[in-house]
Amino acid sequence: MHWGKALMWSTLWGPACQMSRSNVSTMEQILKDPLKDGEPPESQEAMVQRYLEQL
């Protein structure tokens, strides 16, 4: 099978199929959503700043 070639030839990689990063949920939003713990998710900017300070 030539699944790799089919994927490369598809329009999946074209600009019309790509979405802005601002429309994609952050990892914390994806992980916290099922928990429903009432805490608002941390913003992407806050997460990056926390990583820079802690790592």
C-alpha positions, 0 to 999 in steps of 0.5 A, spaced: 500 500 500 502 507 498 498 510 504 504 515 505 504 517 498 496 518 499 497 522 505 503 527 501 498 528 495 492 529 499 490 537 500 491 536 508 498 539 508 495 545 504 494 552 507 486 552 506 486 546 511 490 548 516 487 552 522 490 557 527 494 555 533 489 560 537 483 555 535 486 549 537 485 547 545 492 547 549 494 541 552 491 543 559 484 544 556 484 537 553 486 534 559 482 538 564 476 538 561 474 531 563 476 532 570 471 538 571 474 540 577 472 548 576 479 551 576 479 555 569 485 552 565 491 556 565 493 560 558 498 558 553 502 564 555 502 563 563 504 556 562 510 558 557 512 563 563 511 558 568 515 553 564 521 558 563 521 560 571 521 552 573 525 549 568 
